[in-house]
Amino acid sequence: MRMATWHWGGRLHAGTVTPDGREVTPLAVASGATGVLELIERMAQGEGLPREAGPRLPLDAVTLAAPIPQPRRNLFCAGRNYRSHAAELATTVFRESLPAEDKWPILFTKFPETVIGPHDTVRLPDPAISAQIDYESELAVIIGRRGRNISRGRAMDHVFGYTVLNDVSARDVQVRHQQWVLGKSFDTFCPMGPWIVTADEVDGRSTRVRGWVTPRGGTAELRQDGHTRDLIFDIPALIEACSRGITLLPGDIVATGTPAGVGMGFSPPKWLQPGDRFRIEIDGIGAIDNLFDHG
């Protein structure tokens, strides 16, 4: 099943998407502002989907929002979690913070206010704040069942579904503060969507992740092409790590890391510029495509 949140008729709606991705059907939710989150929470309590609340609409008649427009709390994010990405950063300023495969994943967080829709504009900061804006194509896991100290063997039971996420990063800010939360958490720095695909329809442990940069007036260039089979810490391992002593809640978001090909991995680095677009496509889920510009 595909579940989405969209703007139509002056307000937010949440509902289902047809398998071909061409039409949406609104469902009766208490408040469209929470989007698909309300549906996830209802299902976690053993309730079925609510009744339909309006006619089926063509997708091009609505404006997609992030499936969860504002998460209830920070996102969990894995860093340096593809072998190829860890290798490309071995010669950068982040070479001292590479994960050891037999130890623990690098985990950080992004604020809820970073989240925007699959076709919204990412607002570039004033160059005096950051001039090194980078992209990261990622599969995001949506938690569907509450749990703490979840074992790897039971972790997939807690997965509701998956979506596409861009972990936009201000690299100079990461270096400046010697930690990642500020450089990862500028407003609009987490495009997400186009919808959530439930775990019974796609296996996030085995899917392809790609990302393209299209400069203003130029043609698309494939920058990232990876596969989630190459994760250093797979989805069960990430859920186990995130839940150690911390209760995961329905609707929590776990970003799984990015493959090789980020801007800072080139010599010289290829930072995003005003007017650039970045598209991410994940097999079995869909694509997001965002403009980067000064707001």
C-alpha positions as CSV (number, residue, x, y, z in Angstrom):
1,M,0.0,0.0,0.0
2,R,1.1,3.5,-0.7
3,M,0.1,6.3,1.7
4,A,0.5,10.0,1.1
5,T,-0.2,13.5,2.4
6,W,-1.2,16.3,0.0
7,H,-2.5,19.8,-0.3
8,W,-5.9,20.2,-2.0
9,G,-8.8,22.6,-1.5
10,G,-6.9,24.8,0.9
11,R,-6.0,22.1,3.4
12,L,-3.9,19.0,4.0
13,H,-5.3,15.5,3.3
14,A,-4.0,12.0,4.0
15,G,-4.9,8.9,2.3
16,T,-4.0,6.1,-0.2
17,V,-2.3,6.2,-3.6
18,T,-3.2,3.8,-6.4
19,P,-0.6,1.2,-7.3
20,D,0.2,3.0,-10.5
21,G,0.8,6.2,-8.6
22,R,-1.6,8.2,-10.6
23,E,-4.5,8.8,-8.2
24,V,-5.1,9.5,-4.5
25,T,-8.0,8.9,-2.2
26,P,-8.5,10.9,0.9
27,L,-9.4,9.1,4.2
28,A,-11.3,10.5,7.2
29,V,-8.6,11.7,9.5
30,A,-9.0,14.0,12.5
31,S,-6.5,16.5,11.3
32,G,-4.8,16.5,8.0
33,A,-1.9,18.4,9.6
34,T,-0.3,15.2,10.9
35,G,-0.6,13.5,7.5
36,V,0.0,9.8,7.3
37,L,1.2,9.8,10.9
38,E,-2.4,9.6,12.2
39,L,-2.9,6.5,10.0
40,I,0.2,4.8,11.3
41,E,-0.8,5.5,14.9
42,R,-4.3,4.1,14.3
43,M,-2.9,1.0,12.7
44,A,-0.4,0.6,15.6
45,Q,-3.4,0.5,17.9
46,G,-5.0,-2.3,15.9
47,E,-7.5,-0.1,14.1
48,G,-8.2,-0.4,10.4
49,L,-8.0,2.4,7.9
50,P,-10.7,5.1,8.3
51,R,-13.5,5.5,5.7
52,E,-12.9,7.3,2.5
53,A,-13.6,11.0,2.9
54,G,-13.9,12.2,-0.7
55,P,-13.6,11.3,-4.4
56,R,-10.4,9.8,-5.9
57,L,-8.3,12.6,-7.5
58,P,-5.7,12.5,-10.1
59,L,-2.2,13.0,-8.7
60,D,-1.5,16.0,-10.9
61,A,-4.6,17.8,-9.3
62,V,-3.0,17.8,-5.8
63,T,0.3,19.0,-4.4
64,L,2.2,16.3,-2.5
65,A,3.5,17.1,1.0
66,A,6.0,15.1,3.0
67,P,4.1,11.9,4.1
68,I,4.7,13.0,7.7
69,P,4.8,16.8,7.3
70,Q,6.2,17.4,10.8
71,P,7.4,14.4,12.8
72,R,6.6,14.4,16.5
73,R,10.3,14.3,17.3
74,N,13.7,14.4,15.8
75,L,14.7,11.9,13.0
76,F,17.2,9.2,13.7
77,C,20.0,9.2,11.0
78,A,22.9,6.9,10.3
79,G,26.2,8.3,9.1
80,R,28.9,6.7,6.9
81,N,26.7,3.6,6.5
82,Y,27.6,2.5,2.9
83,R,31.0,0.9,2.4
84,S,31.4,2.9,-0.8
85,H,30.6,6.2,1.0
86,A,32.9,5.4,3.9
87,A,35.7,4.8,1.4
88,E,35.2,8.1,-0.5
89,L,35.4,10.0,2.8
90,A,38.6,8.4,3.9
91,T,40.6,11.2,2.3
92,T,38.3,14.1,3.6
93,V,38.1,16.0,6.9
94,F,35.8,13.3,8.2
95,R,38.3,10.5,7.9
96,E,38.7,10.2,11.7
97,S,35.0,9.4,12.2
98,L,34.6,6.4,10.0
99,P,32.6,3.5,11.6
100,A,34.2,0.2,12.4
101,E,32.1,-2.6,10.9
102,D,32.3,-4.8,14.0
103,K,31.2,-2.0,16.5
104,W,28.4,0.6,16.4
105,P,26.8,2.7,13.8
106,I,27.3,6.5,13.7
107,L,24.0,8.0,14.7
108,F,22.9,11.6,14.7
109,T,19.6,13.6,14.4
110,K,17.8,16.1,12.3
111,F,15.1,18.5,13.7
112,P,11.4,18.0,12.6
113,E,11.5,21.5,11.0
114,T,13.9,20.2,8.4
115,V,11.1,18.2,6.7
116,I,9.6,19.4,3.4
117,G,7.7,17.9,0.6
118,P,9.0,15.8,-2.4
119,H,8.9,18.8,-4.8
120,D,9.4,21.7,-2.4
121,T,12.3,24.1,-2.7
122,V,15.3,23.6,-0.3
123,R,16.2,27.1,1.0
124,L,20.0,27.7,0.7
125,P,21.4,29.7,3.6
126,D,23.3,32.9,3.3
127,P,26.9,32.1,2.1
128,A,28.2,33.7,5.3
129,I,26.4,30.9,7.2
130,S,27.3,28.0,4.9
131,A,28.8,27.8,1.3
132,Q,29.2,24.0,1.2
133,I,25.7,22.5,0.8
134,D,25.7,18.8,-0.1
135,Y,23.1,16.1,-0.9
136,E,22.6,12.6,0.4
137,S,20.2,10.1,-1.3
138,E,18.7,7.9,1.4
139,L,16.2,5.2,2.2
140,A,14.1,6.1,5.3
141,V,12.5,3.5,7.5
142,I,9.1,4.4,9.1
143,I,8.5,2.7,12.4
144,G,5.1,1.2,12.9
145,R,5.2,-0.5,16.3
146,R,6.3,0.9,19.7
147,G,9.3,-0.9,21.2
148,R,12.5,-0.5,23.3
149,N,15.6,-2.7,23.3
150,I,14.4,-4.3,20.1
151,S,16.5,-7.2,19.0
152,R,17.8,-7.6,15.4
153,G,15.7,-10.7,15.0
154,R,12.5,-8.8,15.8
155,A,13.4,-5.5,14.3
156,M,11.5,-6.0,11.0
157,D,8.3,-6.6,12.9
158,H,8.5,-2.9,13.9
159,V,8.9,-1.5,10.3
160,F,5.7,0.1,8.9
161,G,7.2,1.1,5.6
162,Y,9.7,3.2,3.6
163,T,10.1,6.5,1.9
164,V,12.7,8.5,0.1
165,L,14.7,11.2,1.9
166,N,17.5,13.7,1.1
167,D,19.7,14.3,4.1
168,V,20.9,17.8,3.0
169,S,24.0,18.8,4.8
170,A,26.1,22.0,5.4
171,R,29.5,20.4,5.4
172,D,31.4,23.5,6.6
173,V,29.0,23.8,9.6
174,Q,29.6,20.2,10.4
175,V,33.3,20.8,10.6
176,R,33.0,24.2,12.3
177,H,31.1,22.8,15.3
178,Q,32.8,19.3,15.4
179,Q,29.4,17.6,15.5
180,W,26.6,17.1,13.0
181,V,23.2,18.2,14.3
182,L,23.5,21.9,13.3
183,G,24.9,21.3,9.9
184,K,22.1,18.7,9.2
185,S,19.2,20.6,10.7
186,F,18.8,23.9,8.7
187,D,15.1,24.5,7.9
188,T,14.0,22.7,4.7
189,F,17.1,20.4,4.8
190,C,15.1,17.1,4.7
191,P,13.0,16.7,1.5
192,M,10.9,13.5,1.9
193,G,8.3,11.5,-0.1
194,P,6.7,11.1,-2.4
195,W,4.7,8.7,-0.2
196,I,5.3,5.8,2.2
197,V,5.2,2.3,0.8
198,T,4.3,-0.4,3.3
199,A,6.8,-3.1,4.2
200,D,4.7,-5.8,2.6
201,E,5.2,-4.3,-0.8
202,V,8.9,-3.5,-0.8
203,D,12.0,-4.9,1.0
204,G,14.2,-2.0,2.1
205,R,17.0,-4.4,2.7
206,S,17.3,-5.0,-1.0
207,T,16.7,-2.0,-3.2
208,R,18.5,0.5,-5.4
209,V,19.2,4.1,-4.4
210,R,20.1,6.7,-7.1
211,G,20.6,10.5,-7.1
212,W,21.0,13.0,-10.0
213,V,22.1,16.7,-10.0
214,T,20.7,18.9,-12.7
215,P,22.4,22.3,-12.8
216,R,20.4,25.4,-13.8
217,G,20.0,25.2,-17.6
218,G,22.0,21.9,-17.7
219,T,21.4,18.2,-18.0
220,A,21.0,15.6,-15.3
221,E,24.2,13.9,-14.0
222,L,24.0,10.7,-12.1
223,R,26.0,11.2,-9.0
224,Q,24.9,8.3,-6.7
225,D,24.0,4.7,-7.5
226,G,24.0,2.3,-4.6
227,H,22.2,-0.7,-3.2
228,T,20.9,-1.2,0.4
229,R,22.6,-4.6,0.4
230,D,25.8,-2.6,0.8
231,L,24.8,-1.1,4.1
232,I,27.5,-1.5,6.8
233,F,24.8,-1.7,9.4
234,D,21.6,-3.1,7.9
235,I,18.0,-2.0,8.9
236,P,17.7,-4.5,11.8
237,A,21.0,-3.4,13.2
238,L,20.0,0.3,13.0
239,I,16.7,-0.4,14.7
240,E,18.4,-2.4,17.4
241,A,20.9,0.5,18.0
242,C,18.4,3.3,18.0
243,S,16.1,1.4,20.5
244,R,18.7,0.6,23.1
245,G,17.2,2.3,26.2
246,I,15.0,4.5,23.9
247,T,11.4,3.7,23.1
248,L,10.8,3.9,19.4
249,L,7.3,5.2,18.5
250,P,5.0,4.6,15.6
251,G,5.9,7.3,13.0
252,D,9.5,7.6,14.0
253,I,11.8,8.0,11.0
254,V,15.2,6.2,10.6
255,A,17.4,7.4,7.7
256,T,19.8,4.7,6.7
257,G,22.7,6.5,5.2
258,T,23.8,7.5,1.7
259,P,25.9,5.7,-1.0
260,A,29.0,7.1,-2.6
261,G,28.9,10.1,-4.9
262,V,28.2,13.0,-2.5
263,G,29.5,16.4,-3.5
264,M,32.3,16.5,-0.9
265,G,33.6,13.2,-2.2
266,F,34.8,14.8,-5.4
267,S,38.2,16.6,-5.9
268,P,37.5,19.4,-5.9
269,P,34.2,19.1,-4.1
270,K,31.0,19.7,-6.1
271,W,28.7,21.7,-3.8
272,L,25.1,22.5,-4.7
273,Q,24.6,25.9,-6.3
274,P,21.5,28.1,-6.5
275,G,19.2,26.8,-9.3
276,D,20.5,23.2,-9.0
277,R,17.9,20.4,-8.8
278,F,18.5,17.1,-7.0
279,R,16.4,14.0,-7.8
280,I,16.4,10.8,-5.8
281,E,14.8,7.6,-7.0
282,I,14.5,4.4,-5.0
283,D,13.3,1.2,-6.7
284,G,9.9,0.1,-5.4
285,I,9.1,3.4,-3.8
286,G,9.4,6.4,-6.1
287,A,11.2,9.7,-6.6
288,I,11.6,13.1,-5.1
289,D,13.0,16.1,-7.0
290,N,13.8,19.4,-5.3
291,L,15.1,22.8,-6.4
292,F,17.9,24.4,-4.3
293,D,17.7,28.2,-4.2
294,H,17.9,31.2,-1.9
295,G,14.6,31.9,-0.2
